[in-house]
Amino acid sequence: MFPQRIDDLTDLSVQGIWEAHLEGELLEADVVDQVAVRAAGVLAEKGHWTWMFQAATEELTTWQDLHWNYWIVDPNNGCIWEWGSL
């Protein structure tokens, strides 16, 4: 299997992204993908395995939990704050 971008993964949960990273399935050539992988690592450490990746910039990522709450994660300092809910 060729390495792929995060947007190409079928499982965009923290667990899916982190496992793809550990198995070398992610390309991670793009800084945005690198930020998303680092954020997935932060969330995995905190036990948020089921959160779903939404979007990333060069500095921050957004995630959705199972209660439809949205969170912003800064992978550089590990800060997580609520962005909103539906």
C-alpha positions in Angstrom: 0.0 0.0 0.0 1.3 3.5 -0.9 1.4 6.1 1.8 -1.6 8.4 1.7 -2.8 11.7 3.0 -5.1 12.0 6.0 -8.0 13.0 3.8 -7.7 9.7 1.9 -8.0 7.5 5.0 -11.3 5.7 5.6 -11.1 6.0 9.4 -10.6 9.6 10.5 -10.9 8.8 14.2 -8.0 9.5 16.5 -7.4 5.7 16.6 -7.5 5.4 12.8 -5.1 8.2 12.2 -2.7 7.2 14.9 -2.6 3.6 13.8 -2.1 4.6 10.2 0.8 6.8 11.4 2.4 4.0 13.4 2.1 1.6 10.5 3.7 4.0 8.1 0.6 4.4 5.9 0.5 8.2 6.0 2.6 10.4 3.7 2.9 13.3 6.1 4.8 15.4 3.6 2.3 18.3 4.0 2.7 20.4 7.2 -1.1 20.2 7.7 -1.0 16.4 7.8 2.0 16.6 10.2 0.0 18.9 12.5 -3.0 16.5 12.4 -0.9 13.5 13.2 0.7 15.3 16.2 -2.8 16.3 17.4 -4.0 12.7 17.1 -1.0 11.8 19.3 -2.0 14.3 21.9 -5.6 13.1 21.9 -4.5 9.4 22.0 -2.5 10.2 25.1 -5.6 11.6 26.7 -7.7 8.7 25.8 -9.9 10.4 23.2 -9.7 7.6 20.7 -13.1 8.0 19.1 -12.9 11.7 18.3 -13.2 12.4 14.6 -10.8 14.6 12.6 -12.5 17.6 11.0 -9.9 20.0 9.7 -6.4 21.3 10.2 -4.3 24.4 9.6 -0.5 24.8 9.9 -1.0 25.4 13.7 -4.3 23.9 14.9 -6.8 21.1 14.3 -10.5 20.6 14.9 -12.2 17.4 16.1 -15.7 16.2 16.9 -16.5 14.0 19.8 -19.4 11.4 20.0 -21.7 14.0 21.6 -21.4 16.3 18.6 -19.1 18.8 20.4 -16.3 20.3 18.5 -12.8 20.8 19.9 -9.7 22.7 18.9 -6.4 21.0 19.6 -3.0 22.7 19.6 -0.5 19.9 19.1 2.4 22.2 20.0 1.4 22.7 23.6 -1.3 20.0 24.1 -4.1 22.5 24.8 -7.6 21.4 24.0 -10.6 23.8 24.1 -14.2 23.5 23.2 -15.1 25.2 20.0 -18.9 24.6 20.1 -21.7 22.1 19.8 -24.7 21.4 17.7 
